[in-house]
Amino acid sequence: MARILVVDDTAFMRLRLNNLLTEAGHEVLEAENGQQAVERYAEAKPDLVLMDITMPVMDGLTALEQIRSQYPEARVIMCTAMGQQALVLRALKAGAKDFIVKPFEPQRVLTAVQRVLGG
């Protein structure tokens, strides 16, 4: 299947997404902030990134912009809390392919992943 980078500052969210995606047959890499996401993307060139917007060190929007500036083909799905519509719009304008709202429905995550991966 695909190599997916999960970026979230909350260990529980990374674990939940890791389990869901691994059970669906994907290889999962992890990062806990935007800076690590930029570094891990450069090292591993994953097929897809699932990235939280609000994180310490470097937020998800900044990381999205940096990744897409170096790798325009990068496919990123943003994860957001309710009430962050302005940030979601900014992320989509910056090149995010989709977004999921936390707390997320597992099927919504898998559907978004499949759609963005082209399956």
Biopython code that builds the backbone (N, CA, C, O; Angstrom):
import numpy as np
from Bio.PDB.StructureBuilder import StructureBuilder

atoms = [
    (1, "MET", "N", (0.848, -1.189, 0.000)),
    (1, "MET", "CA", (0.000, 0.000, 0.000)),
    (1, "MET", "C", (0.888, 1.245, 0.000)),
    (1, "MET", "O", (1.866, 1.309, -0.745)),
    (2, "ALA", "N", (0.553, 2.228, 0.830)),
    (2, "ALA", "CA", (1.264, 3.503, 0.791)),
    (2, "ALA", "C", (2.099, 3.728, 2.041)),
    (2, "ALA", "O", (1.848, 3.134, 3.089)),
    (3, "ARG", "N", (3.091, 4.592, 1.913)),
    (3, "ARG", "CA", (3.882, 5.047, 3.056)),
    (3, "ARG", "C", (3.281, 6.383, 3.484)),
    (3, "ARG", "O", (3.246, 7.334, 2.703)),
    (4, "ILE", "N", (2.807, 6.450, 4.729)),
    (4, "ILE", "CA", (2.101, 7.634, 5.221)),
    (4, "ILE", "C", (2.811, 8.200, 6.445)),
    (4, "ILE", "O", (3.121, 7.475, 7.390)),
    (5, "LEU", "N", (3.061, 9.501, 6.414)),
    (5, "LEU", "CA", (3.661, 10.209, 7.538)),
    (5, "LEU", "C", (2.540, 10.838, 8.361)),
    (5, "LEU", "O", (1.785, 11.669, 7.856)),
    (6, "VAL", "N", (2.432, 10.441, 9.630)),
    (6, "VAL", "CA", (1.439, 10.975, 10.551)),
    (6, "VAL", "C", (2.130, 11.997, 11.444)),
    (6, "VAL", "O", (3.105, 11.681, 12.126)),
    (7, "VAL", "N", (1.613, 13.237, 11.432)),
    (7, "VAL", "CA", (2.236, 14.322, 12.182)),
    (7, "VAL", "C", (1.221, 14.888, 13.167)),
    (7, "VAL", "O", (0.220, 15.480, 12.761)),
    (8, "ASP", "N", (1.478, 14.708, 14.456)),
    (8, "ASP", "CA", (0.605, 15.239, 15.496)),
    (8, "ASP", "C", (1.421, 15.331, 16.773)),
    (8, "ASP", "O", (2.231, 14.450, 17.060)),
    (9, "ASP", "N", (1.213, 16.397, 17.543)),
    (9, "ASP", "CA", (1.968, 16.561, 18.784)),
    (9, "ASP", "C", (1.411, 15.700, 19.912)),
    (9, "ASP", "O", (2.037, 15.592, 20.967)),
    (10, "THR", "N", (0.258, 15.090, 19.712)),
    (10, "THR", "CA", (-0.349, 14.235, 20.725)),
    (10, "THR", "C", (-0.052, 12.768, 20.413)),
    (10, "THR", "O", (-0.443, 12.253, 19.365)),
    (11, "ALA", "N", (0.640, 12.108, 21.332)),
    (11, "ALA", "CA", (1.023, 10.706, 21.128)),
    (11, "ALA", "C", (-0.202, 9.828, 20.900)),
    (11, "ALA", "O", (-0.158, 8.912, 20.079)),
    (12, "PHE", "N", (-1.295, 10.091, 21.615)),
    (12, "PHE", "CA", (-2.507, 9.289, 21.465)),
    (12, "PHE", "C", (-3.058, 9.377, 20.039)),
    (12, "PHE", "O", (-3.478, 8.365, 19.480)),
    (13, "MET", "N", (-3.061, 10.570, 19.448)),
    (13, "MET", "CA", (-3.562, 10.736, 18.081)),
    (13, "MET", "C", (-2.660, 10.011, 17.083)),
    (13, "MET", "O", (-3.146, 9.379, 16.145)),
    (14, "ARG", "N", (-1.348, 10.106, 17.288)),
    (14, "ARG", "CA", (-0.427, 9.382, 16.400)),
    (14, "ARG", "C", (-0.667, 7.882, 16.503)),
    (14, "ARG", "O", (-0.685, 7.187, 15.487)),
    (15, "LEU", "N", (-0.850, 7.381, 17.709)),
    (15, "LEU", "CA", (-1.087, 5.954, 17.926)),
    (15, "LEU", "C", (-2.388, 5.520, 17.259)),
    (15, "LEU", "O", (-2.429, 4.485, 16.594)),
    (16, "ARG", "N", (-3.446, 6.300, 17.430)),
    (16, "ARG", "CA", (-4.739, 5.960, 16.828)),
    (16, "ARG", "C", (-4.660, 5.910, 15.315)),
    (16, "ARG", "O", (-5.151, 4.969, 14.691)),
    (17, "LEU", "N", (-4.042, 6.923, 14.726)),
    (17, "LEU", "CA", (-3.901, 6.952, 13.270)),
    (17, "LEU", "C", (-2.968, 5.845, 12.786)),
    (17, "LEU", "O", (-3.222, 5.215, 11.759)),
    (18, "ASN", "N", (-1.895, 5.613, 13.527)),
    (18, "ASN", "CA", (-0.944, 4.553, 13.177)),
    (18, "ASN", "C", (-1.669, 3.208, 13.136)),
    (18, "ASN", "O", (-1.530, 2.457, 12.170)),
    (19, "ASN", "N", (-2.442, 2.903, 14.181)),
    (19, "ASN", "CA", (-3.165, 1.627, 14.235)),
    (19, "ASN", "C", (-4.163, 1.507, 13.084)),
    (19, "ASN", "O", (-4.231, 0.470, 12.424)),
    (20, "LEU", "N", (-4.931, 2.558, 12.846)),
    (20, "LEU", "CA", (-5.938, 2.547, 11.788)),
    (20, "LEU", "C", (-5.304, 2.321, 10.421)),
    (20, "LEU", "O", (-5.773, 1.495, 9.638)),
    (21, "LEU", "N", (-4.237, 3.058, 10.141)),
    (21, "LEU", "CA", (-3.591, 2.979, 8.830)),
    (21, "LEU", "C", (-2.812, 1.675, 8.652)),
    (21, "LEU", "O", (-2.791, 1.111, 7.558)),
    (22, "THR", "N", (-2.176, 1.197, 9.716)),
    (22, "THR", "CA", (-1.446, -0.066, 9.650)),
    (22, "THR", "C", (-2.406, -1.224, 9.386)),
    (22, "THR", "O", (-2.117, -2.109, 8.581)),
    (23, "GLU", "N", (-3.561, -1.208, 10.077)),
    (23, "GLU", "CA", (-4.566, -2.255, 9.858)),
    (23, "GLU", "C", (-5.083, -2.232, 8.422)),
    (23, "GLU", "O", (-5.505, -3.260, 7.892)),
    (24, "ALA", "N", (-5.048, -1.049, 7.793)),
    (24, "ALA", "CA", (-5.502, -0.925, 6.405)),
    (24, "ALA", "C", (-4.389, -1.281, 5.417)),
    (24, "ALA", "O", (-4.579, -1.191, 4.204)),
    (25, "GLY", "N", (-3.222, -1.687, 5.942)),
    (25, "GLY", "CA", (-2.147, -2.155, 5.085)),
    (25, "GLY", "C", (-1.089, -1.135, 4.719)),
    (25, "GLY", "O", (-0.235, -1.406, 3.874)),
    (26, "HIS", "N", (-1.131, 0.043, 5.344)),
    (26, "HIS", "CA", (-0.155, 1.083, 5.026)),
    (26, "HIS", "C", (1.058, 1.017, 5.954)),
    (26, "HIS", "O", (0.980, 0.500, 7.069)),
    (27, "GLU", "N", (2.170, 1.546, 5.473)),
    (27, "GLU", "CA", (3.370, 1.722, 6.306)),
    (27, "GLU", "C", (3.268, 3.115, 6.904)),
    (27, "GLU", "O", (2.998, 4.076, 6.184)),
    (28, "VAL", "N", (3.481, 3.241, 8.216)),
    (28, "VAL", "CA", (3.305, 4.520, 8.889)),
    (28, "VAL", "C", (4.605, 5.005, 9.493)),
    (28, "VAL", "O", (5.306, 4.266, 10.184)),
    (29, "LEU", "N", (4.914, 6.266, 9.219)),
    (29, "LEU", "CA", (6.018, 6.983, 9.841)),
    (29, "LEU", "C", (5.396, 8.054, 10.728)),
    (29, "LEU", "O", (4.249, 8.445, 10.512)),
    (30, "GLU", "N", (6.141, 8.533, 11.726)),
    (30, "GLU", "CA", (5.565, 9.526, 12.633)),
    (30, "GLU", "C", (6.501, 10.712, 12.847)),
    (30, "GLU", "O", (7.723, 10.601, 12.753)),
    (31, "ALA", "N", (5.869, 11.859, 13.140)),
    (31, "ALA", "CA", (6.582, 13.066, 13.563)),
    (31, "ALA", "C", (5.678, 13.775, 14.565)),
    (31, "ALA", "O", (4.454, 13.676, 14.480)),
    (32, "GLU", "N", (6.288, 14.498, 15.525)),
    (32, "GLU", "CA", (5.452, 15.123, 16.547)),
    (32, "GLU", "C", (5.338, 16.634, 16.433)),
    (32, "GLU", "O", (4.702, 17.269, 17.274)),
    (33, "ASN", "N", (5.944, 17.220, 15.405)),
    (33, "ASN", "CA", (5.742, 18.648, 15.155)),
    (33, "ASN", "C", (6.087, 18.944, 13.699)),
    (33, "ASN", "O", (6.593, 18.081, 12.981)),
    (34, "GLY", "N", (5.811, 20.161, 13.279)),
    (34, "GLY", "CA", (6.023, 20.526, 11.890)),
    (34, "GLY", "C", (7.471, 20.452, 11.443)),
    (34, "GLY", "O", (7.756, 20.062, 10.311)),
    (35, "GLN", "N", (8.383, 20.823, 12.321)),
    (35, "GLN", "CA", (9.802, 20.775, 11.973)),
    (35, "GLN", "C", (10.223, 19.340, 11.678)),
    (35, "GLN", "O", (10.898, 19.078, 10.682)),
    (36, "GLN", "N", (9.822, 18.407, 12.551)),
    (36, "GLN", "CA", (10.131, 16.997, 12.306)),
    (36, "GLN", "C", (9.469, 16.519, 11.016)),
    (36, "GLN", "O", (10.039, 15.709, 10.285)),
    (37, "ALA", "N", (8.265, 17.021, 10.738)),
    (37, "ALA", "CA", (7.558, 16.618, 9.515)),
    (37, "ALA", "C", (8.351, 17.006, 8.275)),
    (37, "ALA", "O", (8.486, 16.206, 7.349)),
    (38, "VAL", "N", (8.874, 18.222, 8.249)),
    (38, "VAL", "CA", (9.667, 18.685, 7.104)),
    (38, "VAL", "C", (10.904, 17.800, 6.934)),
    (38, "VAL", "O", (11.244, 17.401, 5.821)),
    (39, "GLU", "N", (11.571, 17.499, 8.050)),
    (39, "GLU", "CA", (12.771, 16.663, 8.016)),
    (39, "GLU", "C", (12.440, 15.234, 7.578)),
    (39, "GLU", "O", (13.129, 14.671, 6.726)),
    (40, "ARG", "N", (11.387, 14.646, 8.156)),
    (40, "ARG", "CA", (11.020, 13.265, 7.820)),
    (40, "ARG", "C", (10.566, 13.159, 6.371)),
    (40, "ARG", "O", (10.839, 12.163, 5.701)),
    (41, "TYR", "N", (9.862, 14.204, 5.881)),
    (41, "TYR", "CA", (9.412, 14.169, 4.487)),
    (41, "TYR", "C", (10.623, 14.123, 3.564)),
    (41, "TYR", "O", (10.650, 13.343, 2.612)),
    (42, "ALA", "N", (11.621, 14.952, 3.839)),
    (42, "ALA", "CA", (12.819, 14.997, 2.997)),
    (42, "ALA", "C", (13.546, 13.650, 3.010)),
    (42, "ALA", "O", (14.062, 13.215, 1.980)),
    (43, "GLU", "N", (13.591, 12.987, 4.174)),
    (43, "GLU", "CA", (14.282, 11.700, 4.295)),
    (43, "GLU", "C", (13.515, 10.573, 3.615)),
    (43, "GLU", "O", (14.100, 9.777, 2.880)),
    (44, "ALA", "N", (12.202, 10.503, 3.857)),
    (44, "ALA", "CA", (11.430, 9.311, 3.498)),
    (44, "ALA", "C", (10.571, 9.466, 2.249)),
    (44, "ALA", "O", (10.151, 8.464, 1.671)),
    (45, "LYS", "N", (10.301, 10.686, 1.823)),
    (45, "LYS", "CA", (9.429, 10.948, 0.663)),
    (45, "LYS", "C", (8.165, 10.079, 0.715)),
    (45, "LYS", "O", (7.935, 9.266, -0.180)),
    (46, "PRO", "N", (7.346, 10.251, 1.763)),
    (46, "PRO", "CA", (6.150, 9.423, 1.881)),
    (46, "PRO", "C", (5.147, 9.716, 0.763)),
    (46, "PRO", "O", (5.218, 10.753, 0.104)),
    (47, "ASP", "N", (4.226, 8.796, 0.564)),
    (47, "ASP", "CA", (3.187, 8.953, -0.450)),
    (47, "ASP", "C", (2.130, 9.964, -0.016)),
    (47, "ASP", "O", (1.467, 10.586, -0.847)),
    (48, "LEU", "N", (1.984, 10.118, 1.305)),
    (48, "LEU", "CA", (0.934, 10.967, 1.849)),
    (48, "LEU", "C", (1.326, 11.414, 3.248)),
    (48, "LEU", "O", (2.035, 10.706, 3.962)),
    (49, "VAL", "N", (0.855, 12.602, 3.633)),
    (49, "VAL", "CA", (1.069, 13.122, 4.987)),
    (49, "VAL", "C", (-0.287, 13.438, 5.596)),
    (49, "VAL", "O", (-1.120, 14.090, 4.966)),
    (50, "LEU", "N", (-0.511, 12.974, 6.827)),
    (50, "LEU", "CA", (-1.657, 13.391, 7.627)),
    (50, "LEU", "C", (-1.102, 14.299, 8.704)),
    (50, "LEU", "O", (-0.347, 13.842, 9.562)),
    (51, "MET", "N", (-1.465, 15.598, 8.681)),
    (51, "MET", "CA", (-0.791, 16.555, 9.551)),
    (51, "MET", "C", (-1.768, 17.420, 10.334)),
    (51, "MET", "O", (-2.687, 18.015, 9.772)),
    (52, "ASP", "N", (-1.550, 17.475, 11.637)),
    (52, "ASP", "CA", (-2.305, 18.353, 12.518)),
    (52, "ASP", "C", (-1.950, 19.800, 12.182)),
    (52, "ASP", "O", (-0.846, 20.073, 11.713)),
    (53, "ILE", "N", (-2.866, 20.718, 12.415)),
    (53, "ILE", "CA", (-2.577, 22.131, 12.152)),
    (53, "ILE", "C", (-1.887, 22.771, 13.349)),
    (53, "ILE", "O", (-0.882, 23.464, 13.187)),
    (54, "THR", "N", (-2.419, 22.546, 14.556)),
    (54, "THR", "CA", (-1.913, 23.222, 15.754)),
    (54, "THR", "C", (-0.902, 22.343, 16.476)),
    (54, "THR", "O", (-1.252, 21.328, 17.078)),
    (55, "MET", "N", (0.385, 22.763, 16.400)),
    (55, "MET", "CA", (1.464, 22.013, 17.058)),
    (55, "MET", "C", (2.538, 22.994, 17.522)),
    (55, "MET", "O", (2.652, 24.097, 16.988)),
    (56, "PRO", "N", (3.329, 22.585, 18.522)),
    (56, "PRO", "CA", (4.450, 23.420, 18.941)),
    (56, "PRO", "C", (5.622, 23.320, 17.954)),
    (56, "PRO", "O", (5.585, 22.510, 17.027)),
    (57, "VAL", "N", (6.631, 24.117, 18.147)),
    (57, "VAL", "CA", (7.866, 24.184, 17.366)),
    (57, "VAL", "C", (7.587, 24.774, 15.983)),
    (57, "VAL", "O", (8.096, 25.845, 15.651)),
    (58, "MET", "N", (6.780, 24.078, 15.177)),
    (58, "MET", "CA", (6.337, 24.590, 13.877)),
    (58, "MET", "C", (4.933, 24.051, 13.637)),
    (58, "MET", "O", (4.701, 22.844, 13.716)),
    (59, "ASP", "N", (3.993, 24.954, 13.342)),
    (59, "ASP", "CA", (2.617, 24.512, 13.125)),
    (59, "ASP", "C", (2.482, 23.806, 11.777)),
    (59, "ASP", "O", (3.375, 23.865, 10.932)),
    (60, "GLY", "N", (1.345, 23.137, 11.602)),
    (60, "GLY", "CA", (1.118, 22.347, 10.406)),
    (60, "GLY", "C", (1.035, 23.166, 9.127)),
    (60, "GLY", "O", (1.447, 22.697, 8.066)),
    (61, "LEU", "N", (0.505, 24.391, 9.214)),
    (61, "LEU", "CA", (0.415, 25.229, 8.012)),
    (61, "LEU", "C", (1.794, 25.621, 7.504)),
    (61, "LEU", "O", (2.056, 25.576, 6.302)),
    (62, "THR", "N", (2.668, 26.003, 8.414)),
    (62, "THR", "CA", (4.036, 26.364, 8.029)),
    (62, "THR", "C", (4.758, 25.153, 7.447)),
    (62, "THR", "O", (5.457, 25.260, 6.440)),
    (63, "ALA", "N", (4.581, 24.002, 8.092)),
    (63, "ALA", "CA", (5.213, 22.773, 7.588)),
    (63, "ALA", "C", (4.664, 22.417, 6.206)),
    (63, "ALA", "O", (5.423, 22.025, 5.319)),
    (64, "LEU", "N", (3.357, 22.552, 6.020)),
    (64, "LEU", "CA", (2.742, 22.293, 4.715)),
    (64, "LEU", "C", (3.369, 23.187, 3.648)),
    (64, "LEU", "O", (3.742, 22.714, 2.574)),
    (65, "GLU", "N", (3.482, 24.473, 3.947)),
    (65, "GLU", "CA", (4.054, 25.415, 2.984)),
    (65, "GLU", "C", (5.502, 25.065, 2.652)),
    (65, "GLU", "O", (5.907, 25.135, 1.492)),
    (66, "GLN", "N", (6.286, 24.686, 3.670)),
    (66, "GLN", "CA", (7.689, 24.332, 3.438)),
    (66, "GLN", "C", (7.807, 23.049, 2.615)),
    (66, "GLN", "O", (8.605, 22.976, 1.681)),
    (67, "ILE", "N", (7.016, 22.048, 2.964)),
    (67, "ILE", "CA", (7.075, 20.784, 2.220)),
    (67, "ILE", "C", (6.661, 21.006, 0.774)),
    (67, "ILE", "O", (7.342, 20.548, -0.144)),
    (68, "ARG", "N", (5.548, 21.707, 0.563)),
    (68, "ARG", "CA", (5.051, 21.919, -0.805)),
    (68, "ARG", "C", (5.976, 22.827, -1.620)),
    (68, "ARG", "O", (6.016, 22.716, -2.845)),
    (69, "SER", "N", (6.721, 23.723, -0.963)),
    (69, "SER", "CA", (7.650, 24.570, -1.721)),
    (69, "SER", "C", (8.820, 23.751, -2.257)),
    (69, "SER", "O", (9.339, 24.040, -3.336)),
    (70, "GLN", "N", (9.235, 22.733, -1.510)),
    (70, "GLN", "CA", (10.340, 21.868, -1.949)),
    (70, "GLN", "C", (9.860, 20.687, -2.783)),
    (70, "GLN", "O", (10.561, 20.218, -3.680)),
    (71, "TYR", "N", (8.654, 20.213, -2.475)),
    (71, "TYR", "CA", (8.103, 19.025, -3.129)),
    (71, "TYR", "C", (6.667, 19.336, -3.560)),
    (71, "TYR", "O", (5.724, 18.960, -2.864)),
    (72, "PRO", "N", (6.489, 20.014, -4.692)),
    (72, "PRO", "CA", (5.141, 20.420, -5.114)),
    (72, "PRO", "C", (4.177, 19.249, -5.309)),
    (72, "PRO", "O", (2.959, 19.428, -5.278)),
    (73, "GLU", "N", (4.719, 18.070, -5.506)),
    (73, "GLU", "CA", (3.870, 16.888, -5.695)),
    (73, "GLU", "C", (3.373, 16.295, -4.378)),
    (73, "GLU", "O", (2.572, 15.361, -4.388)),
    (74, "ALA", "N", (3.834, 16.821, -3.252)),
    (74, "ALA", "CA", (3.472, 16.284, -1.932)),
    (74, "ALA", "C", (1.958, 16.298, -1.742)),
    (74, "ALA", "O", (1.280, 17.275, -2.061)),
    (75, "ARG", "N", (1.450, 15.182, -1.213)),
    (75, "ARG", "CA", (0.023, 15.066, -0.926)),
    (75, "ARG", "C", (-0.164, 15.107, 0.583)),
    (75, "ARG", "O", (0.353, 14.261, 1.312)),
    (76, "VAL", "N", (-0.917, 16.112, 1.040)),
    (76, "VAL", "CA", (-1.083, 16.345, 2.475)),
    (76, "VAL", "C", (-2.573, 16.475, 2.801)),
    (76, "VAL", "O", (-3.314, 17.193, 2.129)),
    (77, "ILE", "N", (-2.986, 15.765, 3.846)),
    (77, "ILE", "CA", (-4.320, 15.908, 4.405)),
    (77, "ILE", "C", (-4.142, 16.553, 5.774)),
    (77, "ILE", "O", (-3.389, 16.049, 6.608)),
    (78, "MET", "N", (-4.830, 17.661, 6.005)),
    (78, "MET", "CA", (-4.722, 18.353, 7.283)),
    (78, "MET", "C", (-5.750, 17.811, 8.268)),
    (78, "MET", "O", (-6.871, 17.470, 7.890)),
    (79, "CYS", "N", (-5.354, 17.737, 9.537)),
    (79, "CYS", "CA", (-6.248, 17.332, 10.618)),
    (79, "CYS", "C", (-6.508, 18.568, 11.471)),
    (79, "CYS", "O", (-5.571, 19.257, 11.874)),
    (80, "THR", "N", (-7.769, 18.846, 11.743)),
    (80, "THR", "CA", (-8.116, 20.068, 12.446)),
    (80, "THR", "C", (-9.202, 19.827, 13.478)),
    (80, "THR", "O", (-9.985, 18.883, 13.367)),
    (81, "ALA", "N", (-9.239, 20.684, 14.473)),
    (81, "ALA", "CA", (-10.322, 20.644, 15.454)),
    (81, "ALA", "C", (-11.501, 21.443, 14.911)),
    (81, "ALA", "O", (-11.346, 22.244, 13.990)),
    (82, "MET", "N", (-12.653, 21.226, 15.476)),
    (82, "MET", "CA", (-13.827, 21.990, 15.068)),
    (82, "MET", "C", (-13.554, 23.483, 15.264)),
    (82, "MET", "O", (-12.835, 23.873, 16.184)),
    (83, "GLY", "N", (-14.126, 24.305, 14.405)),
    (83, "GLY", "CA", (-14.014, 25.739, 14.578)),
    (83, "GLY", "C", (-12.769, 26.358, 13.984)),
    (83, "GLY", "O", (-12.489, 27.525, 14.255)),
    (84, "GLN", "N", (-12.007, 25.625, 13.184)),
    (84, "GLN", "CA", (-10.786, 26.163, 12.582)),
    (84, "GLN", "C", (-10.944, 26.319, 11.068)),
    (84, "GLN", "O", (-10.010, 26.060, 10.308)),
    (85, "GLN", "N", (-12.136, 26.745, 10.639)),
    (85, "GLN", "CA", (-12.408, 26.830, 9.208)),
    (85, "GLN", "C", (-11.436, 27.760, 8.476)),
    (85, "GLN", "O", (-11.012, 27.454, 7.361)),
    (86, "ALA", "N", (-11.084, 28.881, 9.087)),
    (86, "ALA", "CA", (-10.166, 29.822, 8.429)),
    (86, "ALA", "C", (-8.811, 29.158, 8.183)),
    (86, "ALA", "O", (-8.197, 29.369, 7.137)),
    (87, "LEU", "N", (-8.350, 28.361, 9.137)),
    (87, "LEU", "CA", (-7.074, 27.657, 8.974)),
    (87, "LEU", "C", (-7.182, 26.583, 7.896)),
    (87, "LEU", "O", (-6.239, 26.363, 7.136)),
    (88, "VAL", "N", (-8.324, 25.920, 7.833)),
    (88, "VAL", "CA", (-8.533, 24.896, 6.807)),
    (88, "VAL", "C", (-8.483, 25.534, 5.425)),
    (88, "VAL", "O", (-7.840, 25.004, 4.519)),
    (89, "LEU", "N", (-9.155, 26.663, 5.258)),
    (89, "LEU", "CA", (-9.135, 27.358, 3.964)),
    (89, "LEU", "C", (-7.718, 27.752, 3.581)),
    (89, "LEU", "O", (-7.318, 27.610, 2.425)),
    (90, "ARG", "N", (-6.959, 28.248, 4.550)),
    (90, "ARG", "CA", (-5.560, 28.617, 4.285)),
    (90, "ARG", "C", (-4.752, 27.392, 3.870)),
    (90, "ARG", "O", (-3.924, 27.465, 2.962)),
    (91, "ALA", "N", (-4.995, 26.266, 4.537)),
    (91, "ALA", "CA", (-4.279, 25.030, 4.209)),
    (91, "ALA", "C", (-4.622, 24.559, 2.797)),
    (91, "ALA", "O", (-3.738, 24.146, 2.046)),
    (92, "LEU", "N", (-5.897, 24.619, 2.437)),
    (92, "LEU", "CA", (-6.295, 24.193, 1.097)),
    (92, "LEU", "C", (-5.679, 25.095, 0.036)),
    (92, "LEU", "O", (-5.259, 24.616, -1.018)),
    (93, "LYS", "N", (-5.621, 26.394, 0.305)),
    (93, "LYS", "CA", (-4.984, 27.328, -0.633)),
    (93, "LYS", "C", (-3.485, 27.055, -0.760)),
    (93, "LYS", "O", (-2.887, 27.287, -1.811)),
    (94, "ALA", "N", (-2.885, 26.554, 0.334)),
    (94, "ALA", "CA", (-1.450, 26.255, 0.333)),
    (94, "ALA", "C", (-1.142, 24.897, -0.282)),
    (94, "ALA", "O", (0.022, 24.512, -0.394)),
    (95, "GLY", "N", (-2.188, 24.166, -0.683)),
    (95, "GLY", "CA", (-1.939, 22.908, -1.383)),
    (95, "GLY", "C", (-2.393, 21.646, -0.690)),
    (95, "GLY", "O", (-2.189, 20.554, -1.221)),
    (96, "ALA", "N", (-3.009, 21.755, 0.490)),
    (96, "ALA", "CA", (-3.536, 20.547, 1.132)),
    (96, "ALA", "C", (-4.601, 19.939, 0.235)),
    (96, "ALA", "O", (-5.375, 20.660, -0.394)),
    (97, "LYS", "N", (-4.641, 18.619, 0.176)),
    (97, "LYS", "CA", (-5.568, 17.914, -0.704)),
    (97, "LYS", "C", (-6.923, 17.648, -0.066)),
    (97, "LYS", "O", (-7.912, 17.443, -0.770)),
    (98, "ASP", "N", (-6.976, 17.648, 1.273)),
    (98, "ASP", "CA", (-8.221, 17.372, 1.979)),
    (98, "ASP", "C", (-7.983, 17.717, 3.445)),
    (98, "ASP", "O", (-6.876, 18.084, 3.840)),
    (99, "PHE", "N", (-9.038, 17.594, 4.239)),
    (99, "PHE", "CA", (-8.883, 17.772, 5.674)),
    (99, "PHE", "C", (-9.847, 16.844, 6.387)),
    (99, "PHE", "O", (-10.894, 16.481, 5.850)),
    (100, "ILE", "N", (-9.481, 16.462, 7.606)),
    (100, "ILE", "CA", (-10.369, 15.681, 8.459)),
    (100, "ILE", "C", (-10.502, 16.432, 9.776)),
    (100, "ILE", "O", (-9.570, 17.100, 10.225)),
    (101, "VAL", "N", (-11.668, 16.312, 10.381)),
    (101, "VAL", "CA", (-11.956, 17.023, 11.625)),
    (101, "VAL", "C", (-11.845, 16.059, 12.797)),
    (101, "VAL", "O", (-12.380, 14.950, 12.770)),
    (102, "LYS", "N", (-11.129, 16.516, 13.834)),
    (102, "LYS", "CA", (-11.007, 15.722, 15.063)),
    (102, "LYS", "C", (-12.149, 16.093, 15.999)),
    (102, "LYS", "O", (-12.541, 17.259, 16.031)),
    (103, "PRO", "N", (-12.697, 15.161, 16.756)),
    (103, "PRO", "CA", (-12.360, 13.738, 16.716)),
    (103, "PRO", "C", (-12.880, 13.120, 15.422)),
    (103, "PRO", "O", (-14.022, 13.342, 15.022)),
    (104, "PHE", "N", (-12.022, 12.349, 14.786)),
    (104, "PHE", "CA", (-12.352, 11.854, 13.453)),
    (104, "PHE", "C", (-13.037, 10.494, 13.484)),
    (104, "PHE", "O", (-12.868, 9.703, 14.412)),
    (105, "GLU", "N", (-13.804, 10.258, 12.450)),
    (105, "GLU", "CA", (-14.404, 8.950, 12.213)),
    (105, "GLU", "C", (-13.383, 8.132, 11.424)),
    (105, "GLU", "O", (-12.893, 8.601, 10.397)),
    (106, "PRO", "N", (-13.052, 6.924, 11.875)),
    (106, "PRO", "CA", (-12.066, 6.109, 11.153)),
    (106, "PRO", "C", (-12.368, 5.963, 9.661)),
    (106, "PRO", "O", (-11.457, 6.044, 8.837)),
    (107, "GLN", "N", (-13.631, 5.751, 9.307)),
    (107, "GLN", "CA", (-13.963, 5.569, 7.897)),
    (107, "GLN", "C", (-13.702, 6.841, 7.096)),
    (107, "GLN", "O", (-13.318, 6.761, 5.929)),
    (108, "ARG", "N", (-13.904, 8.011, 7.697)),
    (108, "ARG", "CA", (-13.640, 9.279, 7.010)),
    (108, "ARG", "C", (-12.146, 9.405, 6.706)),
    (108, "ARG", "O", (-11.763, 9.880, 5.637)),
    (109, "VAL", "N", (-11.309, 8.979, 7.649)),
    (109, "VAL", "CA", (-9.861, 9.022, 7.434)),
    (109, "VAL", "C", (-9.486, 8.109, 6.271)),
    (109, "VAL", "O", (-8.767, 8.522, 5.360)),
    (110, "LEU", "N", (-9.968, 6.880, 6.300)),
    (110, "LEU", "CA", (-9.622, 5.913, 5.250)),
    (110, "LEU", "C", (-10.143, 6.355, 3.881)),
    (110, "LEU", "O", (-9.471, 6.162, 2.868)),
    (111, "THR", "N", (-11.334, 6.943, 3.850)),
    (111, "THR", "CA", (-11.884, 7.439, 2.591)),
    (111, "THR", "C", (-11.032, 8.572, 2.041)),
    (111, "THR", "O", (-10.732, 8.602, 0.847)),
    (112, "ALA", "N", (-10.637, 9.510, 2.909)),
    (112, "ALA", "CA", (-9.796, 10.625, 2.473)),
    (112, "ALA", "C", (-8.452, 10.133, 1.959)),
    (112, "ALA", "O", (-7.962, 10.602, 0.931)),
    (113, "VAL", "N", (-7.855, 9.182, 2.680)),
    (113, "VAL", "CA", (-6.567, 8.613, 2.279)),
    (113, "VAL", "C", (-6.681, 7.974, 0.890)),
    (113, "VAL", "O", (-5.864, 8.239, 0.007)),
    (114, "GLN", "N", (-7.695, 7.137, 0.710)),
    (114, "GLN", "CA", (-7.878, 6.471, -0.591)),
    (114, "GLN", "C", (-8.086, 7.473, -1.716)),
    (114, "GLN", "O", (-7.512, 7.332, -2.796)),
    (115, "ARG", "N", (-8.915, 8.493, -1.459)),
    (115, "ARG", "CA", (-9.210, 9.482, -2.484)),
    (115, "ARG", "C", (-7.958, 10.255, -2.879)),
    (115, "ARG", "O", (-7.696, 10.450, -4.066)),
    (116, "VAL", "N", (-7.188, 10.693, -1.896)),
    (116, "VAL", "CA", (-6.002, 11.484, -2.177)),
    (116, "VAL", "C", (-4.908, 10.644, -2.844)),
    (116, "VAL", "O", (-4.146, 11.145, -3.672)),
    (117, "LEU", "N", (-4.841, 9.377, -2.479)),
    (117, "LEU", "CA", (-3.854, 8.487, -3.099)),
    (117, "LEU", "C", (-4.275, 8.074, -4.513)),
    (117, "LEU", "O", (-3.488, 7.489, -5.256)),
    (118, "GLY", "N", (-5.502, 8.379, -4.867)),
    (118, "GLY", "CA", (-5.959, 8.086, -6.224)),
    (118, "GLY", "C", (-6.601, 6.732, -6.377)),
    (118, "GLY", "O", (-6.754, 6.232, -7.491)),
    (119, "GLY", "N", (-6.986, 6.120, -5.236)),
    (119, "GLY", "CA", (-7.583, 4.804, -5.328)),
    (119, "GLY", "C", (-9.056, 4.870, -5.192)),
    (119, "GLY", "O", (-9.728, 3.840, -5.246)),
]
sb = StructureBuilder()
sb.init_structure("model")
sb.init_model(0)
sb.init_chain("A")
sb.init_seg("    ")
for serial, (resi, resn, name, xyz) in enumerate(atoms, 1):
    if name == "N":
        sb.init_residue(resn, " ", resi, " ")
    sb.init_atom(name, np.array(xyz, "f"), 0.0, 1.0, " ", f" {name:<3s}", serial, name[0])
structure = sb.get_structure()
